[in-house]
Amino acid sequence: MKIKSALAALLAGLSLSVAQAASISLSGTTTATVGQSFSLDVALLQPFDGERAGDELLAFGMGLSFDTSLLALTGVSLAEGWADDSALTGVVLSGSAFPGVADAGQASLRLATLSFKVLGAGSASIGLFSDYAAGNLNHGLIYLMAPTLDVQAGHSLALSVPEPASLALMLAGLAGVGLMARRQRG
């Protein structure tokens, strides 16, 4: 019985001694206008810093937060090699790779691209978060040998209404295209 207790203590100590340093990055545009679409790349920075040699990233799951009166999520596209697990887990940004992604000394690892459409003007923040520590088993960065890591990231944008001069120029261009199409038919 003492051997089991000693083994459990040793395993717990090994898990706690791993200093995980991976973090999530959201990168892309910082300004957009109403009606415009834009994309943000989701990457894992330093995916294996502090991990044991030979470890693999098996899966990830993150929730997404943003103001739905200003932005609409139009798509989530996982990077090559990741299977979309969102329907299975109920988590917007969720993927897995089996076998996992191995440590190849990479400084970053692209996970996905998020696509949005701007619905209104103002200041907007987009956040990614995981909540594994609070009991959500579908959240976090899930490694083969290391404990699951909770992450969070944010991105801010300035959203504006198109300038009247730009709108007038666009309408004039559309009218010109319409006239040319009418002349070609007639």
Residue frames as qw, qx, qy, qz and C-alpha x, y, z in Angstrom:
[[0.000, 0.885, 0.465, 0.000, 0.00, 0.00, 0.00],
 [0.321, -0.773, 0.111, 0.536, 2.93, 2.33, 0.76],
 [0.424, -0.059, 0.597, 0.678, 4.30, 1.70, -2.73],
 [0.179, 0.676, 0.624, 0.348, 1.04, 2.88, -4.35],
 [0.193, -0.933, -0.214, 0.214, 1.04, 6.06, -2.23],
 [0.430, -0.553, 0.345, 0.625, 4.69, 6.76, -3.08],
 [0.376, 0.217, 0.669, 0.604, 4.05, 6.19, -6.79],
 [0.059, 0.838, 0.519, 0.157, 1.00, 8.49, -6.75],
 [0.295, -0.872, -0.007, 0.391, 3.02, 11.21, -4.98],
 [0.458, -0.285, 0.509, 0.671, 5.85, 10.86, -7.52],
 [0.284, 0.477, 0.665, 0.499, 3.45, 11.14, -10.47],
 [0.084, -0.928, -0.359, 0.040, 1.74, 14.18, -8.93],
 [0.401, -0.719, 0.184, 0.537, 5.13, 15.80, -8.37],
 [0.433, 0.008, 0.601, 0.671, 6.16, 15.19, -11.97],
 [0.160, 0.721, 0.594, 0.319, 2.93, 16.77, -13.24],
 [0.207, -0.943, -0.187, 0.179, 3.40, 19.84, -11.09],
 [0.509, -0.519, 0.301, 0.617, 7.05, 20.27, -12.05],
 [0.439, 0.367, 0.550, 0.608, 6.20, 20.85, -15.73],
 [0.006, -0.592, -0.156, 0.791, 6.14, 24.61, -16.32],
 [0.459, 0.547, 0.624, 0.319, 3.88, 25.11, -19.31],
 [0.163, -0.471, 0.052, 0.866, 4.56, 28.30, -21.24],
 [0.186, 0.344, 0.707, 0.589, 2.35, 27.99, -24.34],
 [0.171, 0.501, 0.338, -0.778, 0.03, 30.90, -25.10],
 [0.440, 0.598, 0.644, 0.185, -2.64, 31.69, -27.69],
 [0.113, -0.333, 0.180, 0.919, -2.32, 34.52, -30.20],
 [0.427, 0.718, 0.548, -0.050, -5.15, 36.16, -32.18],
 [0.247, -0.409, 0.294, 0.828, -3.75, 38.14, -35.11],
 [0.316, 0.562, 0.652, 0.399, -5.30, 40.06, -37.95],
 [0.088, 0.607, 0.224, 0.757, -6.90, 43.38, -38.71],
 [0.231, -0.316, -0.564, 0.727, -7.43, 46.03, -36.02],
 [0.290, 0.374, 0.105, -0.875, -9.90, 48.18, -37.99],
 [0.145, 0.284, 0.874, 0.368, -12.93, 47.33, -40.12],
 [0.301, 0.037, -0.042, -0.952, -16.05, 49.03, -41.47],
 [0.620, 0.215, 0.549, -0.518, -19.71, 48.04, -41.26],
 [0.815, 0.487, -0.001, -0.314, -20.53, 45.43, -43.90],
 [0.363, 0.649, -0.669, -0.001, -16.92, 44.31, -44.23],
 [0.974, -0.209, -0.084, -0.015, -15.70, 40.79, -43.48],
 [0.118, 0.756, -0.610, 0.205, -12.36, 39.98, -41.87],
 [0.922, -0.087, -0.373, 0.049, -10.43, 37.03, -40.48],
 [0.322, -0.773, 0.498, -0.227, -8.27, 36.39, -37.43],
 [0.705, 0.257, -0.655, 0.088, -5.63, 33.68, -37.22],
 [0.741, -0.599, 0.198, -0.231, -5.46, 31.61, -34.03],
 [0.661, 0.442, -0.558, 0.237, -1.97, 30.34, -33.23],
 [0.817, -0.564, -0.059, 0.106, -0.35, 28.59, -30.32],
 [0.246, 0.832, -0.421, 0.266, 2.92, 30.34, -29.43],
 [0.003, 0.496, -0.813, 0.305, 5.74, 28.25, -27.98],
 [0.823, -0.154, -0.272, -0.474, 3.55, 25.11, -28.08],
 [0.902, -0.100, -0.396, 0.140, 6.09, 22.87, -26.37],
 [0.146, 0.568, -0.476, 0.656, 7.98, 25.22, -24.03],
 [0.410, -0.369, 0.570, -0.609, 8.07, 23.60, -20.63],
 [0.931, 0.038, -0.025, -0.363, 6.73, 20.29, -21.96],
 [0.725, -0.347, 0.580, 0.137, 8.47, 16.96, -21.62],
 [0.076, 0.454, -0.715, -0.526, 10.69, 15.84, -24.51],
 [0.043, -0.075, -0.954, -0.287, 8.65, 13.80, -26.98],
 [0.281, 0.445, 0.623, -0.579, 5.30, 15.27, -25.92],
 [0.077, 0.294, 0.682, 0.665, 2.51, 15.79, -28.45],
 [0.349, 0.171, 0.229, -0.893, -0.43, 18.19, -28.64],
 [0.167, 0.235, 0.951, 0.112, -3.48, 15.96, -29.12],
 [0.026, -0.701, -0.653, -0.287, -6.42, 18.37, -28.98],
 [0.096, -0.031, -0.238, 0.966, -7.65, 21.83, -28.07],
 [0.119, -0.688, -0.688, -0.198, -10.96, 23.40, -27.10],
 [0.180, -0.144, -0.214, 0.949, -11.72, 27.09, -26.57],
 [0.134, 0.771, 0.597, -0.175, -14.79, 29.19, -26.10],
 [0.292, 0.303, 0.271, 0.865, -15.27, 32.42, -28.03],
 [0.075, -0.744, -0.508, 0.427, -16.66, 35.71, -26.74],
 [0.183, 0.076, 0.277, 0.940, -17.60, 38.87, -28.68],
 [0.304, 0.397, 0.342, -0.796, -20.40, 41.44, -28.92],
 [0.359, 0.324, 0.831, 0.276, -23.02, 39.92, -31.25],
 [0.240, 0.871, 0.340, -0.261, -24.56, 43.34, -31.89],
 [0.035, 0.836, -0.362, -0.412, -21.28, 44.43, -33.54],
 [0.108, 0.465, -0.828, -0.292, -19.94, 41.20, -35.05],
 [0.926, 0.082, 0.110, -0.351, -21.24, 37.96, -36.55],
 [0.416, -0.391, 0.794, 0.210, -19.10, 34.82, -36.66],
 [0.711, 0.476, -0.172, -0.488, -19.30, 33.60, -40.26],
 [0.902, 0.264, -0.343, -0.005, -16.85, 30.72, -40.13],
 [0.541, -0.650, 0.533, 0.009, -14.29, 28.66, -38.26],
 [0.827, 0.474, -0.304, -0.018, -11.66, 26.98, -40.40],
 [0.768, -0.544, 0.305, 0.147, -9.23, 24.65, -38.64],
 [0.085, 0.733, -0.615, -0.277, -5.63, 24.48, -39.84],
 [0.761, 0.302, -0.542, -0.191, -4.48, 21.50, -41.88],
 [0.408, 0.197, -0.835, 0.312, -4.09, 18.35, -39.82],
 [0.206, 0.017, 0.645, -0.736, -6.78, 19.17, -37.26],
 [0.173, -0.409, -0.848, -0.289, -10.17, 17.40, -37.21],
 [0.294, -0.364, 0.029, -0.884, -13.13, 19.63, -36.34],
 [0.286, -0.222, -0.896, 0.257, -14.62, 18.35, -33.07],
 [0.196, -0.091, 0.196, -0.957, -17.03, 21.24, -32.44],
 [0.677, -0.186, -0.378, -0.603, -20.18, 19.19, -33.15],
 [0.718, -0.131, -0.665, 0.155, -18.99, 16.47, -30.78],
 [0.418, -0.127, -0.523, 0.732, -17.84, 18.74, -27.94],
 [0.103, -0.871, -0.479, -0.040, -20.25, 21.66, -28.26],
 [0.381, -0.673, 0.077, 0.630, -17.25, 24.02, -28.16],
 [0.466, 0.848, 0.017, -0.251, -16.97, 26.58, -31.02],
 [0.372, 0.743, -0.556, 0.013, -13.22, 26.13, -31.50],
 [0.754, -0.343, 0.541, -0.146, -12.39, 22.48, -30.94],
 [0.707, 0.539, -0.425, -0.168, -10.00, 20.19, -32.79],
 [0.779, -0.413, 0.470, 0.034, -7.97, 17.02, -32.45],
 [0.524, 0.631, -0.550, -0.156, -5.10, 15.31, -34.25],
 [0.794, -0.320, 0.511, -0.074, -4.30, 11.61, -33.92],
 [0.668, -0.291, -0.354, 0.586, -1.46, 10.99, -33.86],
 [0.187, -0.909, -0.196, 0.317, -0.86, 14.31, -32.15],
 [0.416, 0.853, -0.155, 0.275, 1.31, 17.17, -33.35],
 [0.845, -0.249, -0.157, 0.445, 4.86, 16.43, -32.19],
 [0.269, -0.884, 0.138, 0.355, 7.46, 18.86, -30.91],
 [0.768, 0.406, 0.180, 0.461, 9.58, 19.85, -33.92],
 [0.451, -0.246, -0.074, 0.855, 11.03, 22.97, -32.31],
 [0.099, 0.636, 0.469, 0.604, 8.30, 25.17, -33.79],
 [0.093, -0.006, -0.327, 0.940, 7.89, 28.68, -32.33],
 [0.507, 0.176, 0.230, -0.812, 4.21, 28.72, -33.27],
 [0.135, 0.169, 0.959, 0.181, 1.51, 26.33, -34.41],
 [0.379, -0.024, -0.196, -0.904, -1.51, 27.59, -36.37],
 [0.262, 0.181, 0.886, -0.338, -4.76, 26.14, -35.04],
 [0.272, 0.648, 0.711, 0.036, -7.54, 27.92, -36.96],
 [0.061, 0.119, 0.188, 0.973, -8.88, 30.99, -38.73],
 [0.105, 0.595, 0.677, -0.420, -11.99, 32.77, -37.43],
 [0.116, 0.299, 0.450, 0.833, -14.09, 34.77, -39.93],
 [0.004, 0.574, 0.563, -0.595, -16.40, 37.63, -38.93],
 [0.151, 0.605, 0.443, 0.645, -18.72, 40.18, -40.53],
 [0.113, -0.102, -0.342, 0.927, -19.02, 43.69, -39.07],
 [0.069, -0.645, -0.746, -0.152, -22.63, 44.53, -38.14],
 [0.184, -0.948, -0.249, -0.067, -22.21, 47.83, -36.29],
 [0.358, 0.674, -0.296, 0.574, -19.77, 50.59, -35.39],
 [0.603, -0.756, 0.133, -0.218, -17.88, 50.87, -32.11],
 [0.007, 0.604, -0.783, 0.150, -15.08, 49.22, -30.21],
 [0.945, -0.060, -0.167, -0.275, -15.11, 45.44, -30.27],
 [0.212, -0.558, 0.792, -0.123, -13.17, 42.81, -28.38],
 [0.885, 0.104, -0.388, -0.237, -12.88, 39.17, -29.39],
 [0.345, -0.589, 0.675, -0.280, -11.80, 36.72, -26.72],
 [0.780, 0.091, -0.611, -0.100, -10.76, 33.09, -26.66],
 [0.371, -0.531, 0.583, -0.491, -10.75, 31.21, -23.38],
 [0.648, -0.044, -0.757, -0.075, -10.61, 27.74, -21.93],
 [0.524, -0.515, 0.269, -0.623, -12.07, 26.63, -18.63],
 [0.723, 0.068, -0.687, 0.022, -10.67, 23.16, -17.97],
 [0.192, 0.168, -0.689, 0.678, -9.69, 24.02, -14.38],
 [0.461, -0.045, 0.308, -0.831, -13.37, 24.73, -13.62],
 [0.570, 0.088, 0.782, -0.237, -14.42, 21.29, -14.85],
 [0.695, 0.602, -0.003, -0.393, -15.08, 21.82, -18.56],
 [0.723, -0.244, 0.591, 0.263, -13.27, 18.76, -19.91],
 [0.658, 0.580, 0.386, 0.287, -13.64, 19.89, -23.55],
 [0.100, 0.987, -0.087, 0.089, -11.57, 23.05, -22.93],
 [0.487, -0.736, 0.414, 0.222, -7.84, 23.68, -22.91],
 [0.461, 0.616, -0.623, -0.143, -4.71, 22.42, -24.65],
 [0.923, -0.230, 0.255, -0.176, -4.59, 18.66, -24.27],
 [0.212, 0.669, -0.710, -0.058, -1.13, 17.11, -24.37],
 [0.817, 0.055, -0.569, -0.077, -0.18, 13.43, -24.43],
 [0.669, -0.081, -0.578, 0.459, 2.04, 13.52, -21.33],
 [0.129, 0.090, -0.341, 0.927, 1.47, 16.90, -19.66],
 [0.112, 0.531, 0.690, -0.479, -1.54, 18.21, -17.76],
 [0.242, 0.727, 0.524, 0.372, -4.21, 20.08, -19.74],
 [0.306, -0.168, -0.096, 0.932, -3.37, 23.77, -20.02],
 [0.149, 0.841, 0.491, -0.175, -5.97, 26.56, -19.80],
 [0.380, 0.043, 0.254, 0.888, -5.39, 29.50, -22.15],
 [0.173, 0.844, 0.444, -0.246, -6.92, 32.85, -22.99],
 [0.377, 0.005, 0.324, 0.868, -6.34, 35.53, -25.61],
 [0.203, 0.793, 0.426, -0.385, -7.96, 38.75, -26.75],
 [0.370, 0.181, 0.426, 0.806, -8.04, 40.99, -29.81],
 [0.099, 0.688, 0.367, -0.618, -9.45, 44.52, -30.08],
 [0.341, 0.360, 0.567, 0.658, -10.89, 46.22, -33.15],
 [0.148, 0.430, 0.153, -0.877, -12.17, 49.66, -34.07],
 [0.292, 0.442, 0.803, 0.275, -15.35, 49.30, -36.16],
 [0.071, 0.401, 0.023, -0.913, -16.57, 52.26, -38.20],
 [0.572, 0.650, 0.448, -0.222, -19.29, 53.23, -40.66],
 [0.602, 0.268, 0.386, 0.646, -18.09, 53.68, -44.27],
 [0.092, -0.418, -0.010, 0.904, -17.33, 57.32, -45.14],
 [0.523, 0.663, 0.361, -0.396, -20.04, 58.99, -47.28],
 [0.283, 0.721, -0.455, -0.439, -17.52, 59.78, -50.06],
 [0.113, -0.259, 0.947, 0.152, -16.50, 56.13, -50.27],
 [0.431, 0.383, 0.775, -0.259, -20.14, 55.05, -50.31],
 [0.452, 0.749, 0.061, -0.480, -20.95, 57.56, -53.09],
 [0.151, 0.593, -0.699, -0.371, -18.00, 56.37, -55.16],
 [0.256, -0.017, 0.966, -0.002, -19.08, 52.75, -54.73],
 [0.475, 0.565, 0.570, -0.360, -22.67, 53.56, -55.77],
 [0.365, 0.752, -0.251, -0.487, -21.42, 55.48, -58.84],
 [0.010, -0.404, 0.879, 0.253, -19.28, 52.50, -59.83],
 [0.357, 0.232, 0.894, -0.142, -22.22, 50.13, -59.48],
 [0.467, 0.706, 0.261, -0.464, -24.41, 52.45, -61.57],
 [0.226, 0.673, -0.548, -0.443, -21.71, 52.54, -64.27],
 [0.155, -0.146, 0.970, 0.114, -21.50, 48.75, -64.34],
 [0.430, 0.465, 0.704, -0.321, -25.29, 48.58, -64.62],
 [0.417, 0.751, -0.055, -0.509, -25.35, 51.00, -67.57],
 [0.108, 0.516, -0.772, -0.354, -22.64, 49.06, -69.37],
 [0.278, 0.084, 0.955, -0.054, -24.51, 45.80, -68.87],
 [0.459, 0.620, 0.464, -0.434, -27.71, 47.41, -70.20],
 [0.329, 0.718, -0.353, -0.502, -25.93, 48.71, -73.31],
 [0.048, -0.325, 0.916, 0.231, -24.47, 45.27, -74.04],
 [0.363, 0.318, 0.858, -0.177, -27.94, 43.68, -73.88],
 [0.393, 0.732, 0.375, -0.412, -29.60, 46.32, -76.01]]
